[in-house]
Amino acid sequence: MAKINFTYDREKDVWCLLNKGKSSSNSQTATKVYEELVRACGENATSDAVSAFIDTYIADKGIDIPALITKFENDWSVVTDEYHVRAERVFGTTLSQDVTAYLTVNTRCPYSIENNYFFVSMLNAWARKTVMHELWHFYTWQRFGSDYEARLGKQKYNDIKEALTVLLNIECADLLPEGVTDTGYPQHKKLRERIVEIWEDTKDIEKVWAQSENSLI
């Protein structure tokens, strides 16, 4: 079972804000904190300028990083065992390597399966929604992996793996914070609805994936 190690790394935070604040592969909208960065430092801020901005941002928000790490660890510990049981049941596979969760001032949280990490926003009231969503991508990769991405292309693979997180609302709804659902991106709405239909009919992740591929043709 993969353990999540929450930590803070300033270089990672600077990278996340500079590289994923303005846009991402799933959204062309800048995050609010990136917009604040641009107002303070301009469009082409240096890493040192971004780091100084982050210092000010953290101070202004009154963020206590060690305390927040402890809070996120405690929040995730409540559901971690049951989450993995259900994810393993859905995907028929396990995650054996530990994963690092880097805190960031950004509200967009990218991940790297190759390097076993993802980001979680310091502005979150809890960690579990982000962790559940990002680990779902890790389970998806473990089950379907690079062969599927190579065959489909990065965009179609991305569309399906992002849409698959809708299953959290079915299989893990009671593990999410109260009143919270995994909403996904607007462009995946129809595919997410189709995935729910297939899953409720089959409870077979292979059939869900195959029919999702057909939906994108």
Beta strands, then each sheet from edge to edge (+ up, - down):
strand 1: 4-7
strand 2: 99-104
strand 3: 111-112
strand 4: 117-121
sheet 1: 1+ 2+ 4+ 3-
end
